[in-house]
Amino acid sequence: PQGLDDMLEDMDKANVGKDVIMSIDTYASQHWALQKSMLSNDEVAKLVARYPDRFIGYGSVDPRRKDAVEETERCIK
């Protein structure tokens, strides 16, 4: 698996100034929840805060969550 430093290096080599990173909310799906390579909304937010000039964050909320509205509002704020 590629690490963050490798990704930034690849972006530099390809002259990519900014990249969109996104989470995939797998809250309601046990199958996908086991995928360790996916980022959470909080992890995306941390990466964007750390590298605001390199990443644009895009969150995701599984609409089957009981707290989908609240999670959406939290992510927006």
KOLGU-4560 file (N, C-alpha, C; in nm, 3 decimals, padded with zeros to 5 digits):
<recs>
<n_xx: 00.082 n_yy: -00.120 n_zz: 00.000 ca_xx: 00.000 ca_yy: 00.000 ca_zz: 00.000 c_xx: 00.085 c_yy: 00.126 c_zz: 00.000 mol: A seq: 1 type: PRO>
<n_xx: 00.039 n_yy: 00.223 n_zz: -00.065 ca_xx: 00.111 ca_yy: 00.349 ca_zz: -00.078 c_xx: 00.085 c_yy: 00.436 c_zz: 00.043 mol: A seq: 2 type: GLN>
<n_xx: 00.191 n_yy: 00.498 n_zz: 00.094 ca_xx: 00.177 ca_yy: 00.588 ca_zz: 00.208 c_xx: 00.156 c_yy: 00.731 c_zz: 00.163 mol: A seq: 3 type: GLY>
<n_xx: 00.131 n_yy: 00.817 n_zz: 00.257 ca_xx: 00.105 ca_yy: 00.957 ca_zz: 00.228 c_xx: 00.224 c_yy: 01.024 c_zz: 00.161 mol: A seq: 4 type: LEU>
<n_xx: 00.343 n_yy: 00.999 n_zz: 00.210 ca_xx: 00.462 ca_yy: 01.060 ca_zz: 00.150 c_xx: 00.478 c_yy: 01.016 c_zz: 00.004 mol: A seq: 5 type: ASP>
<n_xx: 00.451 n_yy: 00.888 n_zz: -00.022 ca_xx: 00.458 ca_yy: 00.838 ca_zz: -00.160 c_xx: 00.354 c_yy: 00.906 c_zz: -00.248 mol: A seq: 6 type: ASP>
<n_xx: 00.236 n_yy: 00.925 n_zz: -00.194 ca_xx: 00.129 ca_yy: 00.990 ca_zz: -00.270 c_xx: 00.166 c_yy: 01.134 c_zz: -00.305 mol: A seq: 7 type: MET>
<n_xx: 00.218 n_yy: 01.207 n_zz: -00.207 ca_xx: 00.260 ca_yy: 01.345 ca_zz: -00.232 c_xx: 00.373 c_yy: 01.350 c_zz: -00.334 mol: A seq: 8 type: LEU>
<n_xx: 00.465 n_yy: 01.256 n_zz: -00.325 ca_xx: 00.575 ca_yy: 01.249 ca_zz: -00.422 c_xx: 00.522 c_yy: 01.222 c_zz: -00.563 mol: A seq: 9 type: GLU>
<n_xx: 00.427 n_yy: 01.128 n_zz: -00.573 ca_xx: 00.367 ca_yy: 01.098 ca_zz: -00.704 c_xx: 00.291 c_yy: 01.219 c_zz: -00.759 mol: A seq: 10 type: ASP>
<n_xx: 00.223 n_yy: 01.291 n_zz: -00.671 ca_xx: 00.153 ca_yy: 01.411 ca_zz: -00.714 c_xx: 00.251 c_yy: 01.513 c_zz: -00.770 mol: A seq: 11 type: MET>
<n_xx: 00.364 n_yy: 01.531 n_zz: -00.699 ca_xx: 00.466 ca_yy: 01.625 ca_zz: -00.745 c_xx: 00.523 c_yy: 01.583 c_zz: -00.881 mol: A seq: 12 type: ASP>
<n_xx: 00.552 n_yy: 01.456 n_zz: -00.897 ca_xx: 00.607 ca_yy: 01.406 ca_zz: -01.024 c_xx: 00.511 c_yy: 01.427 c_zz: -01.139 mol: A seq: 13 type: LYS>
<n_xx: 00.381 n_yy: 01.419 n_zz: -01.110 ca_xx: 00.279 ca_yy: 01.433 ca_zz: -01.215 c_xx: 00.228 c_yy: 01.577 c_zz: -01.226 mol: A seq: 14 type: ALA>
<n_xx: 00.293 n_yy: 01.668 n_zz: -01.155 ca_xx: 00.253 ca_yy: 01.809 ca_zz: -01.154 c_xx: 00.108 c_yy: 01.829 c_zz: -01.112 mol: A seq: 15 type: ASN>
<n_xx: 00.066 n_yy: 01.752 n_zz: -01.013 ca_xx: -00.068 ca_yy: 01.765 ca_zz: -00.957 c_xx: -00.057 c_yy: 01.852 c_zz: -00.833 mol: A seq: 16 type: VAL>
<n_xx: -00.116 n_yy: 01.969 n_zz: -00.838 ca_xx: -00.107 ca_yy: 02.061 ca_zz: -00.726 c_xx: -00.200 c_yy: 02.025 c_zz: -00.613 mol: A seq: 17 type: GLY>
<n_xx: -00.322 n_yy: 01.987 n_zz: -00.647 ca_xx: -00.422 ca_yy: 01.951 ca_zz: -00.547 c_xx: -00.493 c_yy: 01.825 c_zz: -00.591 mol: A seq: 18 type: LYS>
<n_xx: -00.534 n_yy: 01.748 n_zz: -00.492 ca_xx: -00.603 ca_yy: 01.624 ca_zz: -00.517 c_xx: -00.725 c_yy: 01.617 c_zz: -00.425 mol: A seq: 19 type: ASP>
<n_xx: -00.830 n_yy: 01.554 n_zz: -00.473 ca_xx: -00.949 ca_yy: 01.533 ca_zz: -00.392 c_xx: -00.933 c_yy: 01.399 c_zz: -00.321 mol: A seq: 20 type: VAL>
<n_xx: -00.951 n_yy: 01.401 n_zz: -00.190 ca_xx: -00.952 ca_yy: 01.276 ca_zz: -00.114 c_xx: -01.089 c_yy: 01.263 c_zz: -00.050 mol: A seq: 21 type: ILE>
<n_xx: -01.137 n_yy: 01.140 n_zz: -00.043 ca_xx: -01.270 ca_yy: 01.123 ca_zz: 00.013 c_xx: -01.279 c_yy: 00.999 c_zz: 00.099 mol: A seq: 22 type: MET>
<n_xx: -01.375 n_yy: 01.005 n_zz: 00.187 ca_xx: -01.405 ca_yy: 00.890 ca_zz: 00.270 c_xx: -01.516 c_yy: 00.810 c_zz: 00.204 mol: A seq: 23 type: SER>
<n_xx: -01.532 n_yy: 00.689 n_zz: 00.247 ca_xx: -01.647 ca_yy: 00.609 ca_zz: 00.207 c_xx: -01.708 c_yy: 00.557 c_zz: 00.336 mol: A seq: 24 type: ILE>
<n_xx: -01.824 n_yy: 00.612 n_zz: 00.371 ca_xx: -01.889 ca_yy: 00.573 ca_zz: 00.496 c_xx: -01.948 c_yy: 00.434 c_zz: 00.480 mol: A seq: 25 type: ASP>
<n_xx: -01.896 n_yy: 00.342 n_zz: 00.558 ca_xx: -01.939 ca_yy: 00.203 ca_zz: 00.550 c_xx: -02.009 c_yy: 00.162 c_zz: 00.678 mol: A seq: 26 type: THR>
<n_xx: -02.062 n_yy: 00.258 n_zz: 00.747 ca_xx: -02.123 ca_yy: 00.235 ca_zz: 00.878 c_xx: -02.226 c_yy: 00.122 c_zz: 00.876 mol: A seq: 27 type: TYR>
<n_xx: -02.311 n_yy: 00.118 n_zz: 00.774 ca_xx: -02.421 ca_yy: 00.021 ca_zz: 00.772 c_xx: -02.383 c_yy: -00.110 c_zz: 00.703 mol: A seq: 28 type: ALA>
<n_xx: -02.262 n_yy: -00.123 n_zz: 00.657 ca_xx: -02.223 ca_yy: -00.243 ca_zz: 00.584 c_xx: -02.102 c_yy: -00.308 c_zz: 00.651 mol: A seq: 29 type: SER>
<n_xx: -02.123 n_yy: -00.422 n_zz: 00.713 ca_xx: -02.014 ca_yy: -00.493 ca_zz: 00.779 c_xx: -01.907 c_yy: -00.536 c_zz: 00.680 mol: A seq: 30 type: GLN>
<n_xx: -01.946 n_yy: -00.576 n_zz: 00.559 ca_xx: -01.849 ca_yy: -00.621 ca_zz: 00.459 c_xx: -01.746 c_yy: -00.512 c_zz: 00.430 mol: A seq: 31 type: HIS>
<n_xx: -01.794 n_yy: -00.392 n_zz: 00.399 ca_xx: -01.703 ca_yy: -00.284 ca_zz: 00.364 c_xx: -01.630 c_yy: -00.230 c_zz: 00.485 mol: A seq: 32 type: TRP>
<n_xx: -01.690 n_yy: -00.244 n_zz: 00.601 ca_xx: -01.627 ca_yy: -00.191 ca_zz: 00.723 c_xx: -01.494 c_yy: -00.259 c_zz: 00.752 mol: A seq: 33 type: ALA>
<n_xx: -01.473 n_yy: -00.376 n_zz: 00.695 ca_xx: -01.349 ca_yy: -00.449 ca_zz: 00.718 c_xx: -01.235 c_yy: -00.400 c_zz: 00.630 mol: A seq: 34 type: LEU>
<n_xx: -01.264 n_yy: -00.313 n_zz: 00.535 ca_xx: -01.162 ca_yy: -00.263 ca_zz: 00.445 c_xx: -01.077 c_yy: -00.159 c_zz: 00.519 mol: A seq: 35 type: GLN>
<n_xx: -00.956 n_yy: -00.193 n_zz: 00.552 ca_xx: -00.869 ca_yy: -00.107 ca_zz: 00.632 c_xx: -00.812 c_yy: 00.011 c_zz: 00.554 mol: A seq: 36 type: LYS>
<n_xx: -00.815 n_yy: 00.005 n_zz: 00.421 ca_xx: -00.751 ca_yy: 00.110 ca_zz: 00.342 c_xx: -00.840 c_yy: 00.231 c_zz: 00.323 mol: A seq: 37 type: SER>
<n_xx: -00.963 n_yy: 00.226 n_zz: 00.367 ca_xx: -01.055 ca_yy: 00.339 ca_zz: 00.348 c_xx: -01.035 c_yy: 00.441 c_zz: 00.459 mol: A seq: 38 type: MET>
<n_xx: -01.052 n_yy: 00.566 n_zz: 00.425 ca_xx: -01.039 ca_yy: 00.675 ca_zz: 00.522 c_xx: -01.176 c_yy: 00.710 c_zz: 00.579 mol: A seq: 39 type: LEU>
<n_xx: -01.177 n_yy: 00.748 n_zz: 00.704 ca_xx: -01.300 ca_yy: 00.798 ca_zz: 00.766 c_xx: -01.312 c_yy: 00.947 c_zz: 00.736 mol: A seq: 40 type: SER>
<n_xx: -01.429 n_yy: 01.003 n_zz: 00.763 ca_xx: -01.448 ca_yy: 01.147 ca_zz: 00.746 c_xx: -01.350 c_yy: 01.225 c_zz: 00.832 mol: A seq: 41 type: ASN>
<n_xx: -01.327 n_yy: 01.177 n_zz: 00.954 ca_xx: -01.233 ca_yy: 01.247 ca_zz: 01.043 c_xx: -01.090 c_yy: 01.241 c_zz: 00.991 mol: A seq: 42 type: ASP>
<n_xx: -01.051 n_yy: 01.127 n_zz: 00.934 ca_xx: -00.915 ca_yy: 01.115 ca_zz: 00.878 c_xx: -00.898 c_yy: 01.207 c_zz: 00.758 mol: A seq: 43 type: GLU>
<n_xx: -01.000 n_yy: 01.217 n_zz: 00.674 ca_xx: -00.994 ca_yy: 01.309 ca_zz: 00.560 c_xx: -00.979 c_yy: 01.452 c_zz: 00.611 mol: A seq: 44 type: VAL>
<n_xx: -01.058 n_yy: 01.488 n_zz: 00.711 ca_xx: -01.050 ca_yy: 01.624 ca_zz: 00.767 c_xx: -00.911 c_yy: 01.654 c_zz: 00.822 mol: A seq: 45 type: ALA>
<n_xx: -00.850 n_yy: 01.556 n_zz: 00.888 ca_xx: -00.715 ca_yy: 01.576 ca_zz: 00.943 c_xx: -00.612 c_yy: 01.596 c_zz: 00.832 mol: A seq: 46 type: LYS>
<n_xx: -00.624 n_yy: 01.519 n_zz: 00.724 ca_xx: -00.529 ca_yy: 01.535 ca_zz: 00.613 c_xx: -00.545 c_yy: 01.671 c_zz: 00.545 mol: A seq: 47 type: LEU>
<n_xx: -00.669 n_yy: 01.715 n_zz: 00.528 ca_xx: -00.693 ca_yy: 01.846 ca_zz: 00.466 c_xx: -00.640 c_yy: 01.956 c_zz: 00.557 mol: A seq: 48 type: VAL>
<n_xx: -00.659 n_yy: 01.943 n_zz: 00.688 ca_xx: -00.608 ca_yy: 02.043 ca_zz: 00.782 c_xx: -00.455 c_yy: 02.047 c_zz: 00.780 mol: A seq: 49 type: ALA>
<n_xx: -00.394 n_yy: 01.930 n_zz: 00.764 ca_xx: -00.248 ca_yy: 01.921 ca_zz: 00.763 c_xx: -00.188 c_yy: 01.972 c_zz: 00.632 mol: A seq: 50 type: ARG>
<n_xx: -00.258 n_yy: 01.947 n_zz: 00.521 ca_xx: -00.209 ca_yy: 01.985 ca_zz: 00.388 c_xx: -00.318 c_yy: 02.059 c_zz: 00.310 mol: A seq: 51 type: TYR>
<n_xx: -00.361 n_yy: 02.176 n_zz: 00.358 ca_xx: -00.471 ca_yy: 02.245 ca_zz: 00.290 c_xx: -00.439 c_yy: 02.290 c_zz: 00.149 mol: A seq: 52 type: PRO>
<n_xx: -00.312 n_yy: 02.305 n_zz: 00.120 ca_xx: -00.272 ca_yy: 02.346 ca_zz: -00.015 c_xx: -00.260 c_yy: 02.227 c_zz: -00.110 mol: A seq: 53 type: ASP>
<n_xx: -00.274 n_yy: 02.104 n_zz: -00.059 ca_xx: -00.257 ca_yy: 01.985 ca_zz: -00.143 c_xx: -00.385 c_yy: 01.902 c_zz: -00.159 mol: A seq: 54 type: ARG>
<n_xx: -00.475 n_yy: 01.910 n_zz: -00.060 ca_xx: -00.593 ca_yy: 01.823 ca_zz: -00.062 c_xx: -00.723 c_yy: 01.899 c_zz: -00.047 mol: A seq: 55 type: PHE>
<n_xx: -00.822 n_yy: 01.852 n_zz: -00.120 ca_xx: -00.960 ca_yy: 01.897 ca_zz: -00.105 c_xx: -01.035 c_yy: 01.777 c_zz: -00.048 mol: A seq: 56 type: ILE>
<n_xx: -01.100 n_yy: 01.796 n_zz: 00.064 ca_xx: -01.170 ca_yy: 01.687 ca_zz: 00.130 c_xx: -01.311 c_yy: 01.671 c_zz: 00.080 mol: A seq: 57 type: GLY>
<n_xx: -01.355 n_yy: 01.545 n_zz: 00.074 ca_xx: -01.490 ca_yy: 01.512 ca_zz: 00.031 c_xx: -01.538 c_yy: 01.402 c_zz: 00.125 mol: A seq: 58 type: TYR>
<n_xx: -01.640 n_yy: 01.432 n_zz: 00.202 ca_xx: -01.691 ca_yy: 01.336 ca_zz: 00.299 c_xx: -01.802 c_yy: 01.250 c_zz: 00.241 mol: A seq: 59 type: GLY>
<n_xx: -01.839 n_yy: 01.151 n_zz: 00.318 ca_xx: -01.946 ca_yy: 01.062 ca_zz: 00.276 c_xx: -02.022 c_yy: 01.016 c_zz: 00.398 mol: A seq: 60 type: SER>
<n_xx: -02.153 n_yy: 01.002 n_zz: 00.383 ca_xx: -02.238 ca_yy: 00.955 ca_zz: 00.491 c_xx: -02.334 c_yy: 00.852 c_zz: 00.434 mol: A seq: 61 type: VAL>
<n_xx: -02.333 n_yy: 00.735 n_zz: 00.493 ca_xx: -02.425 ca_yy: 00.629 ca_zz: 00.453 c_xx: -02.566 c_yy: 00.671 c_zz: 00.494 mol: A seq: 62 type: ASP>
<n_xx: -02.659 n_yy: 00.687 n_zz: 00.400 ca_xx: -02.793 ca_yy: 00.733 ca_zz: 00.435 c_xx: -02.870 c_yy: 00.634 c_zz: 00.522 mol: A seq: 63 type: PRO>
<n_xx: -02.821 n_yy: 00.512 n_zz: 00.536 ca_xx: -02.888 ca_yy: 00.413 ca_zz: 00.621 c_xx: -02.854 c_yy: 00.431 c_zz: 00.768 mol: A seq: 64 type: ARG>
<n_xx: -02.759 n_yy: 00.517 n_zz: 00.798 ca_xx: -02.724 ca_yy: 00.544 ca_zz: 00.938 c_xx: -02.841 c_yy: 00.611 c_zz: 01.008 mol: A seq: 65 type: ARG>
<n_xx: -02.863 n_yy: 00.575 n_zz: 01.133 ca_xx: -02.968 ca_yy: 00.640 ca_zz: 01.211 c_xx: -02.933 c_yy: 00.787 c_zz: 01.236 mol: A seq: 66 type: LYS>
<n_xx: -02.803 n_yy: 00.817 n_zz: 01.239 ca_xx: -02.758 ca_yy: 00.954 ca_zz: 01.264 c_xx: -02.705 c_yy: 01.021 c_zz: 01.137 mol: A seq: 67 type: ASP>
<n_xx: -02.758 n_yy: 00.982 n_zz: 01.021 ca_xx: -02.707 ca_yy: 01.033 ca_zz: 00.893 c_xx: -02.715 c_yy: 01.186 c_zz: 00.885 mol: A seq: 68 type: ALA>
<n_xx: -02.825 n_yy: 01.243 n_zz: 00.928 ca_xx: -02.841 ca_yy: 01.389 ca_zz: 00.920 c_xx: -02.739 c_yy: 01.456 c_zz: 01.011 mol: A seq: 69 type: VAL>
<n_xx: -02.727 n_yy: 01.405 n_zz: 01.133 ca_xx: -02.633 ca_yy: 01.464 ca_zz: 01.228 c_xx: -02.488 c_yy: 01.450 c_zz: 01.179 mol: A seq: 70 type: GLU>
<n_xx: -02.453 n_yy: 01.335 n_zz: 01.124 ca_xx: -02.316 ca_yy: 01.315 ca_zz: 01.072 c_xx: -02.289 c_yy: 01.408 c_zz: 00.954 mol: A seq: 71 type: GLU>
<n_xx: -02.387 n_yy: 01.425 n_zz: 00.868 ca_xx: -02.372 ca_yy: 01.517 ca_zz: 00.754 c_xx: -02.345 c_yy: 01.657 c_zz: 00.803 mol: A seq: 72 type: THR>
<n_xx: -02.426 n_yy: 01.703 n_zz: 00.899 ca_xx: -02.408 ca_yy: 01.837 ca_zz: 00.953 c_xx: -02.273 c_yy: 01.852 c_zz: 01.023 mol: A seq: 73 type: GLU>
<n_xx: -02.231 n_yy: 01.748 n_zz: 01.096 ca_xx: -02.101 ca_yy: 01.751 ca_zz: 01.164 c_xx: -01.988 c_yy: 01.764 c_zz: 01.063 mol: A seq: 74 type: ARG>
<n_xx: -01.996 n_yy: 01.689 n_zz: 00.956 ca_xx: -01.891 ca_yy: 01.692 ca_zz: 00.854 c_xx: -01.885 c_yy: 01.827 c_zz: 00.783 mol: A seq: 75 type: CYS>
<n_xx: -01.998 n_yy: 01.887 n_zz: 00.762 ca_xx: -02.000 ca_yy: 02.019 ca_zz: 00.696 c_xx: -01.934 c_yy: 02.123 c_zz: 00.783 mol: A seq: 76 type: ILE>
<n_xx: -01.959 n_yy: 02.115 n_zz: 00.913 ca_xx: -01.901 ca_yy: 02.213 ca_zz: 01.006 c_xx: -01.755 c_yy: 02.185 c_zz: 01.029 mol: A seq: 77 type: LYS>
</recs>
